[in-house]
């Protein structure tokens, strides 16, 4: 940091005060003021330091340095608060159970996602219609009633291996139909 020549350090603005005297008199009150505005002690120190640096750079042009310093601290603190408001923390939720910024506010899918889902369901239902009656019944028992192959076999009189074989081919036929309709790659 370069030292100022003695004649500049003792330079006086039209109000007659020297910058050293202003710093001694106003540092503590300006820190308190900046702390109230910024809400953070470290940031308040930075703001007051910045204000004095700016005053030093244009000390000869400032007519009322006390008022100028308070206005500059005020504006710097507001700028800091404005910039801090733009920052969104990405912290995970704490132990207090507060949701994180990554949690969606609305768990419902977006309208276009919902429409795409409904179209997909409609195409699956149409694909089911291409199956024979027995395959449709096996698919219904497996996926609607959530039965095991053994339970499906007991209901239909089919062997467990045959149930697996028929379901495999039914699902493969549905997948082929969906691929033809552009739903699956």
Buried (B, 14 or more C-beta within 10 A) or exposed (E): EEEEEEEEEEEEBEEEBBBEEBBEEBBEBBBEBBBEBBEBEEBBBBBBBBBBEBBEEEBEEBEEBBEBBBEBBBEBBEEBEEEEEEEEEEEEEEEEEEEEEEEEEEEEEEEEEEEEEEEBEEBBEEBBEEBEEEBBBBBEBBEEEEBEBEBBBEBBEBEBEBBBEBBEEBBEBBEEBBEEBEBEE
